[in-house]
Structures are given as C-alpha cells and as structure tokens.
Amino acid sequence: MPPHPAAKSAVSAAALGFPQTTAAPSRPRMASEAAGQAGSKDALARLDEAVGELRALAVQPLLQDAVRALQADDFQRGGDLAIKVLEMDERNGFGWYLLAIARERAGDFASSVRCYESALTLIPDHAEVANDMGRLAYRMGLKETAEKLFLHYLSSHPTSHEGANNLACALRDQGRFAEAVDILRPAIAAHPDHALLWNTLGTVVGEEGDPRTSVTFFDEALTHDPAFAKARYNRGNARLVLGDIAGALDDCQTALAGVMSEEERLMMLLARSTIRIAGGQVGDGWDDYEARLEPRFADVTHFMIDAPRWTPDSDLAGKTLLLMAEQGLGDEVMFANVIPDLLDALGPDGRLLIAVEPRLVSLFQRSFPTAEVGAHSTWSVDGHTVRGAPFAGDHAGLDLYAPIGSLMRRFRRGSQAFPDRAGFLTPDPERVAWWKAKLPQGPTVGLLWKSLVRAGARHRFYSPFEQWKPVLAVPGATFVNLQYGDCADELEAARRDLGVEIWSPPGIDLKQDLDDVAALCRALDLVMGPSNATSCLAGACGTPLWLLSTPGAWPMLGTDRYPWYPQARVFLPPTLGQWEPAMQAMAQALSERLATGTKA
C-alpha cells in the first residue's frame, strides 16, 4: 500500500511536520496479532444485520448497498456509498463505520482512525467498532490505545474468544506477559478447541523467552487445526531459535503453502529468508529477503527516492547510485562489508552516495573517501515508515538507488563470497593512537554484554551479566567497559562480588560517539560480547573479536563463524539459554591467549 501522498519526497515529509522516527528492523516475528479484519465475512454479516434494523431511515438502502459492496471486496464502491450516506446524514454512525472499514482496507490508516472515532462516538453500543478500531490501533503500533479499545469490546462481549485473544496480544506486546496469560487461561478453559488461543499463548511464552514451551502450545494449536498456517510458522520460528534449522524450514514451507493474506505471506517469506540464510542456503535466503520491501509487508520502510531501484542484473559501471543503509545500527555496519565490492563495480567513472545513521557519517566518509556520505532521515507518515536522504537533494543526477541489504543478492550469495579481510571501516588513526596511550598498560579486553533494544524476546539472546563470572575471573588483563547505556549496577557487582575493576573509558559517550567508539575498539587487544552495534563496529574495524552467539544465528550463514568479520571467533551455548559451557570455553580461551601473549 502506498504511503500518504504528502510523503512524495522525504523533503516534503519534513516540511509538513511529520514526526521523525526509526525504521523497524525487518525481522521475523511471531504471528499472533489482533484477530479479525475490517470487512471480514463475519464482521460484515453482523453489520448487515444491524443495518437491516434501520428500515425507517432514508439512508438504509444506501447503507445496505455499501455493505454488499464491501462483502464483494469492492472497497472503493463501498467507501463511495458510505460518503453518500454521510452527505445525507453526517451523524450516521454506520456510515462512518463503513467508511472506516473501506479506508483501512485501502491503507489510509489516518483517515480510517478518524472515521472509527466518529463511529464510536455516534454508535457507542455497537462494540464491534471498538474492536475494529482497536485492531487498527494495534496495527499502527498504538498498543496502549488498542488495549483500552479491546477492554471496551470485552465489556460487551465477555465470552468472546476473539476479544480475549486481541487483549492478550496487546498486553504481550507491552511486555506484560503474566497479564496476557491471565487473560488467555480462562478463555482457553472455555474454548479449549480454539487453535487461535493456543497459538497466542505460544507467542506469549515464546516472547517471554521460553521457546521450548512455546513449541508445546503451537503443537496444541495444530492438533485442533492442522491447516493453521500461523501456528506452523510460529513453531518454525521457535525451532530456529532452538537450533533446529531443518525443522524450522519444513514448518515455514508448509505454512507458506496455506491460504493466507498477502501481508501474512510476506511475513512468512521473510521468516524463510532468515531460516535459509541460517541453514547455509544464502543466495535463496537473500532472494526471499526482498519481501521486506514489498508495499504490503507490515513493517515495510518506504524509501522516498526518485530513481529506479537497483536489481541484481543492473549495469553499474559508470552509474550514479544512492545506497540506503537500513535495518538496525549493527546491520548498517555489518552490511557495509559489501561497499568495497560496489565501488569496484561502479568503477572510476561511477559515483556513490551513501545514506547512513547520523552517528556513522564521519566513520563511513573516512572509510570510503571516494563516496559522498550523508545522514538518512526517517519519518512516520500516517502509520507508514518513510526514509529519505535529504543530503542528496532532488535526486536529479541519480541513475539508481539500492537498500544496502539488497546488494547481498549479487555480491554475497554464499559464505565463500565474503572476502578474507579483517576490517572494512577505518577509524580515526589519531584517536586510535590517543586511546592506546590512554588505556591501562598490559593486555586490554573490551567487554559488552547486552543490547538496549529489548523489544519482544530479544533479551533471550543476551546472557545475564552474572554469567560472565568465569571470564572476569581470568587474571592478567584489564577489562574495558564498552557497554553503552546504564550499566552502573553491573560494574559495581563486578567490583563488589569478584574484586574486578572494569575500566571505564573517560570522556566518551559509548552510545552516541560512534566514531570514537570505533577508534577505542581498534586500540584494544580484544573485544568480546554478543552481537550488537558495538561488537559490529569492532569487527568492521578489524579488531580481534570473540562473539557470544546463539544456535541458529543467521549472520553465521550456516557456518561456525561470522563471515562478515573473518577475524571473529564464535562461542556457542549448546542450546538457547545454556550460557555456562560457552562462558567456560571463553574463559579457557582467554587464559590460553594471555599465557601465550597473543595480540591478534
């Protein structure tokens, strides 16, 4: 679905005052959202019944015609008829409700919300309006608003399994897992054969960080409805997290063979992309990854660039190309692995513009001096994410643009296509020298242990700080804090419980000063921790890197390493959450490294 017309260009989005935001990384997520759909068969049948009782109204025939149009999937005609009703009676709540459904199905979320609000004011007793408006609020990310609307609906339909499901989804997505379970438990007791509820319970448990138990609930959902594609897809995602790549791919393939909306199909294609890449089917996985760019993908980012989009068969020699960084900050860094290849393909007569996160501009400009580097900007436009590159002007000289992840389809179709070079970003050499002089004498080990992005079940990919005890107990090195965000409690715990002083670098904001963070990382002898923005910077700058990863991690591309950073060494727990063996192995390796005096 297209973004709002006001967002014809990124410049106009800013001028019109749309709020700046961040783009949601395109990652597979559990499929259990607010159930029902505007204009669904059941919803329209109930609406038709309600409209049929309005025989005394002159607009009643028009209302029924509008319902019939929506039932026939003619949402343009349904909306036009609703407008005619409102022209005759602007306080007709059913007219506003029908128009809301039509506008939502057309992708005009902002107008749809306003129509739902009018309908809810005029026909407050028709609780279906609150449920539909709650679903739209949920879809737009307004989870607290959705929660209130679902509660309103449940007050009129206390035994509705759909209402319980929707409220549980809103609670789950706010991290209120226990409350979501409390809503689902009586609903399942009353409707034990409803696969929808078992599936949602599986997603709650999975998001809370227990994929093994979530598989049990997805199995139960599939027992009641073997054709339930969402439950099978969810089970596949859980299997991937548990390291069962073959089982994950089988579930995803089976789910894709089912009947579903285009939005669901795209979400499942993205999941298959991750599974294929994790299983070593790298080229096919990157092909599936293009699903993130389809207009009907729920988390799509619309790139507002007035130029053709690059394809793998595009002729690049001598062309002017705008490269748009995407996904999370760590991905922007990791995907930059491909930029040297792109520059070679453009050749001496080509021109490259690179749009990156503002904190990365100076580092990327130094690393790729023949390119023009500027900051991308991202706006929220009527519920849609829009990204542009204001520094590139009106795009008049552009031949092509490319989201950076798409380049993998041509340049990185297998793990063997990654060059064996330790580092592709260039930190400031003067700052590297400054930090080397500032650091304590002796071996220095940069340490990080978490990500501040804790959405959904992301926390399960990061070991608790106390699990680092075996590593911190290894003598002979100075541990240097690279952890951005508030970590005072962890630093004090290391000091109090282990007698280890983790050295904090002075005068640097570890979250904002990324160019200087890159220099600090390069000055260290070793960096260790999970994959996050800082460890990606260390790896991209060529620093020896030890990554604490997880089974099924897709950046490993089906190998036992991170091809993006050939100097990286990977430590894996035997299964998700069993951190102790990996920590013991890392501690042993560090002890051996220090004993031999290894520097690189």
N, C-alpha and C positions, 0 to 999 in steps of 0.2 A: 504494500500500500504506500502511496507517495506521502512524503511529509507535507506539512502545511504549506500552502502556496507562498506564504510570507518568507519561507526559508529557501527561496530560489537560489540564493547565494549565501555563503557564510557571512559576508559583509552585511547583507540586509538583515540577517538574523540578529547580529549585534546591534545594528542601528535601531531595530524595532524593539529592543529591550528584552529579548528572550533570555532567560537565565542561563549562565554558564554552568556546565556540569561535567561529569566524567563519563566516558563511554563504558558500558558494562562489558567486561571481557566475555568473549564468546566461548563459553564452556558448557559441556553437557550438564544438565541439572535434572533432578528427579521430576517426573511428570505426575503431578497431582495438584491441580490447580482448582480454583473455584469452579464447581461443576455447573453445567448448563450453558446455554449460549443464547444471546439475543436473537430472537427469531427462530428458536428451536421448535421442533414439531410440537412438543408438549406445551411449551410456553405459549405458542400461538393458538393452540387449541383452547387453552384456558382463557386467553384473551378474547378469542372469538365468542366463547360462551358469555363472558362478561359484557361484550359489546352487544350481543344479541338481546340482552335485557334492557337496552336503551331505546326501545321501539318508539317512544314518544318524542325523541329528539329528531330534528330535521336532518342532522348530520349523520344519523345512524347508518344509512346506506353507504355513504362515503367511507365511514369507519370500517364497515364490513368489506368493502372493496379493497381498502388498504390492507386489511388482514389477509385477504385472499392473495393479493399481490406478494406480500411477504412470504406466505406459505408456498408460493410458486418460485421463491428465490429472486423475485423481481424487486430488489430493494430500491431501485431508482423510482419505479412507479409507486411503490408503497410510500416512499417519502413524499413524492409529489402529491399524492392523495391526502396524506396527513397534513400537508401545508394548506390544502384547500379547506380541510376541516377547520384549521386554526384561523384561516381568513374569515370563515363564517362565525366561529366562536373561539376566541383566543383563550378562553378559560376552560376549554375542554381538555381534561386531564388525559383521556385516552388518546386524543390527537397528539399531545406532547409525548406520550409514551411510545406511540407508533413511530413518530419522527425520531425519537431517541434510538430505537432499535435500528431503523434504516441508516441513521448517521453512523452508529457504531459499526455496522456491517460494512459500511463504505470506508471505514478507517478514520473518520473525522471524530476523534475522541473528545476533543474540546467542546464541539457543538453538541455531541451526544450527552456529555455530562450536564450541560445546561438544560437540555431537554428533559433528562431524567429528574433534575432538581425541580423543574416546573411541574412535572407529572406527580412527583411525590408530594408536593405542596397541595395540589388540587385533588388528588385521589389517595390520601394517606392510608385508607383502609385496604387498598389494593397492594398487599405486601409484596407481590411479585415485582413491583417497581423497585423496592428497596433491595431485593435480591439481585436484580439485573444491574442496578446502579452499583451495588457492592462488587459484583464481578468486574465491572469496568474499572472501578477504583483499584481493585486488586491488580488488574492487568496493567494499570498505569503506575503501579508501584506504591500506591497510597494505602498501605496495609492497615494503618490505624483507622482510616476512614472506612475501609472495607469491613473491618471488624465491627464497627458501630452499625453499619447497614445490615450486616448478616444477623446481628443480635436483634435488630428491629424485625427482620423477617422471621426469625425463630420465635419471637414472642407471639406471632400469629400462627405459626406452624411448628409447634414444639416437638412434634414427632417426625418432622421432615429429615430424612437421612441426608438429603442434598444440602439442607441448611446446616446440619451438624458438620458435614464434610467441609463446606465452604468456610465456616468459622474456624475449624481446626487448621485449615490451610493458612488463614490469615494469622493465627496465633503462632503456628510453626515458623512462618517466615519472619516473625519478630523475635525468634529465639525463645519463645515461651513454650517449650516442649511439654512440660508436665501438664500445663493447662490444656494443650491440644489433646493429649492422651485422655485427660479427664472428660473432654467433650466427646471423644470417639468411643470410649469404653461403653457407656450406656447405649449409644447409637448402635454399636455392633451387637450388644446383647439383644436389642430389639429387632435388629435386621442382620442376623448372622450370615445370611446368604448373599449379602450385598458386597460384591467384589470391590466396588468403589471405596468403601470404608476400610477394608483390609489394605488396599493399596495405599491409601493416605496414611494409615498407621505405619506402614512400612517406610514411607518417606519421612515421617516424623522421627522414627527410631534411627533411620539412616543419617538424617541431618544432625541428630544428636551425637553421632559418632559410633554407632554400633551396626556396621553393615551386615554382620553375620545374622543378627536377629532380624534385621530388615528383610533378608532373603526368606526367612520363615514366613513372614507376613505376605510377601509377594507370592510365595508358593500357595498360600491360602487363598489369595485373590484369584489366582489362576485355576485353583480347584473349582471355584464357583463359576468362573467364566474363562475357559481356556483360550478364548479369542480376544481377551482383554489386552490390547497391544501395549497400553501404557504400563501395566503391571509387568509385562515381559521385558519391556525396555528398561524399566527401573531395576528389575532383577539383574539385567545385563550390566548396568552401571555399578551395582553393588558388587557383582562378580569381578569387574575390572579392578575396583579398589582392593579386593581381596587377592588380586594377582591371577585370577582365572581368566586369562585373555581369550582362550578358545571358547569357554562357556559364555563369556560376555558377547563375543561376536555372534555366536549362534542365536542368543536371545535377541540381539539387535536386528539381525537379518530376518528372523521370524516376525518380529514386531513390525518391521517395515513392509512385510507382505500383507498386513491387515488393512482394513478400511479406516481412513483417518482424514482429518483436515490437512490442508497444505501446511499450516503452521506446525502441526504435530510432526508431519513428515520431515520437515526441515530440521526440527529439533533432533529427531532420531538420526538423520543423516549426519548432523554434527557429532552426535554420540558415536556413530560408526566411524567417523573420521578419527576420533581420539583412540578408539579401540584398535583400528587398523594400524595407526602410527605406532601405538604401544606394542603391537604384535609384529612390527617389522615390515608391514605392507605400506611402506612410507608413501610411495607415489600415489597409490589409490587413496590413501588417507588424505593427502593434500587435495586431491580432486574433490572428495566429499567435503572438505573444509570450506569450499566455496559456498556452502549452504548458508554460512553466516552473513553473506552479502545479499541474499535474496530479500526483496522488499517485504515479504510476508513472514519472514523469520521474526520471532517475538522480540529478540534483543538486537535487531539489526541497527547498525550505525550507518546513517545516510551520509556519504561523502559528497559534499556540495562542491564539486569540481567541474568546471565547464570544459571538459575534454573527454575523449574516448577512454574507456578503461582498458588497461593492458590485458592481453591474453597471452598464453604461452607461445603462440605462434607469431606474435607481433615482431616486426622488424625493428630492432633497437638502434642499429648503427646510425650515428649522427642525429638521433632524435633528442628532443627536449622532454624529459619525464619528471613528473612530480611524484615523489614517493611519500605515501602517507603512513606514518607509524600507527599502530593500532594495538588493541588488547591492553593488558596491564603494563606497568612500568618495566617489570622484569622481562616481559615478552618483547617490548620495544628494543631493549638491549640485546636480548638473545637473537631476535630475528635480524639484527644488524650484521650478523655473521655473513649475510648474503651480499652486502653492499659492495665489497670489492669486486665480486663477480659481475654485478650490474654495471659498475663503472667500466669494466673491461668490455662488456657487450655494447655499451653506448659509444665507446671509442673516443679518440681525441677530438672528434668533431661534435660529439654529443654534449648534452648539458643535463645535469642532475640537480633537482631541488629536493630537499628532504625536510619534511614537516615532522617534528618530534615534540615530546613533552617539554614544556618550557625549561625545566631544570636540566635538560640534557643538551640544550642548544650548543653551549660552548664546547662541551666534550666532543660532540659529533662534528662540529666545524673544524676542530683541530685534527680529528681523526680522518676526515675526508675533505682536505683543503680545496680540492677542485670542485666540490659541490657547493651549493648555496643552501645553508641550513637556517631554518626559522621555526617558530613555535606553531603548533596546531592549536586550534580553539574548538571547544565543543559546547553545544547549546542543547537545551531541552525545548523542543518546539511542539507544543500541543501533544505531549506524551511521546514524541519521537526524538531519538538522539540524532543530532546533526553535527558533523565535524567538517571544518574547513581549514584553509591555510591562508589567513589574511595577508601574510608577508608576500605571497605570490601574486598579489594584485588581482587584475581582472582575468588572468589565465590566458590572455590573448596569444602568447607565444608557446603554449603547451601543445605538444603532439599527443601525449598520453599521460595518464596518471595510474598509479598502482597502489592498492593497500599492500603493505610490505609482506604480510603473510602469504599473499597470492604468488609471490615470486618463487616460493618453495616448489611450486608445481613444475617449474622449469629447471631451477638450479640445485635443488636438494631432494631429488626423487628417491634417494636411498642413503643409508648411513655412510656408504662409501663415497658419496658425493661431497662430503664435508672435508675441507682442506685440513691438513695436519699442521696447523699454525696456532701457536699459543698466543692468542691475543689479536684483536682486530680493532680495538679502540685505544687511543693514545692519550693518556693522562698528561697533565702539565708537568714537564720534566723538572721545572724549578720547584714546584710544590712537592714532587716526589722526593727530591733531594732535601727539602726542608723537613719533611716528615721523617726521613731516615735519620736526620740529625737530632730530631726531637724525640724519637722513640727510645725507650729504655735500651741499655746495652744487652747483647745476647739475643738468642732466638726469640722472635715475636710471632704470636699466633693470633690472628683476628678471629673473634668469636661472635656469632649471632645465633639466635635460637627460635625466632618466631617471626610471623608476619602480622602487621597491624590490620590487614584485610581479613576479617574473621567471619565473613558472610557465610551463611549456611554451615556446612560441615567442614569448612576449610581448616578448622582447628585440629582435626584429626590427623593432618599431615605434618604436624609440628609436635615434637616431643616436649613434655613438661621440663622446665628448667632443672628440676632436681635430678632428672635422668642423666644430666651432664656430669654428675659427680665423678665417675671413673676417669673422664677426660681431664677435668680440672685438677684431679689429684696427681696427675703426672708431673713430676718435678723437672726443672731445667729450662722452662720457657716462661716468658711474660705473655699472659693473655691480655689482648687488647679489645676493648668493647667496641663492636661495630653495630650494636643493636639500636636501631632508631626507635623513637617513642619512649614512653615512660618505662624504665627498667630498674628504677632505684631499688625496689624490693628484691629483685634477683641479685643485684650487685651486693646488697647488704647481706643476703643469705649466703653468698659465696664467702664473704668476709667472716661472717659470724660462725657458720657451720663447718666450713672447710679450711678456714685460715688462708684463703686465696684472695689476693687483691687483684681484681680485674682492672687494668689500667684504662682510664677514660681519656681519650684524646682531647686536649683543650682547644677552645675557640672554634669548634666546628659543629654545625647542625647536621647530624647524621641523616636527617630526612630531607632537608632542603638543599644542602650544599653538595650536590652530587658530583660536580666536577672535582671538588676537593676530596670527597669520599673515594673517588676513583684513584686519585693520587695517593691517598693514605693506604688503600688496599695494595697498590703496586709497591709501596715501600715495605710492606710486611713480608715475612718469610713464608707465611702460610695463612690461608683463610679457611675456616671450617664452619659448617652450619647447613641448614636446609636451603632449598632453592627459593630465594626471594630476590627483591630488587638489588640488594647489596651484594649477595653472592654472585648474581649475574654480572654486576659491574666488575667484581674481582676477576671472574673468569674471562670476561671480554677484554680485560686489560692484561691478561697473560699471567696473573698471579697464580702460584700453585694453590689448588682448590680441592678441599675434601667436602663432598656433598653428602648429607644425610638424607637419603631419598626414601621412597616408598615403593612397594610392589605395584607394578602396572603403571608407573610414572611415564607419561607419553614422551617427554623430551629425551628419554633414553633410546627411543626409536627401535625398541626390540633388542637392544644390546645390553651389555653390562656396564656401560659408561655413558657419558654425556658427549656425543659427537660435536656439539656446539663448542665445547671447551676441551680440546684433546688432552690438556694437562690435568684435567679434573680426575679425581678418584672417587668412586661411589661406594658408600656403605649402606647396606640394605637390611632392615629388620626381616626376620623370616616370614612374618605376616604383619599386617597393619596393627600398630599399637604395641608390638613387642619390641620395645626400643633397647632393652638391656643388652642383647647379644651384639647389636650394631655398635652400641656405645663401648662395650668391652673391646670389640675389634678396633675401633677408632683409637681407644686409649693405648692398646698394644702397639698399633702402628705408629702413634706419636712417640711412644717411648723408644721404639727402634729408630725412628728418624732422628731424634735428639741424640741418641747414643752414637750414631754414625756421623753426626754433624751435617746431614743432608740439607742443602739450601734450596734446591729446585726439584 
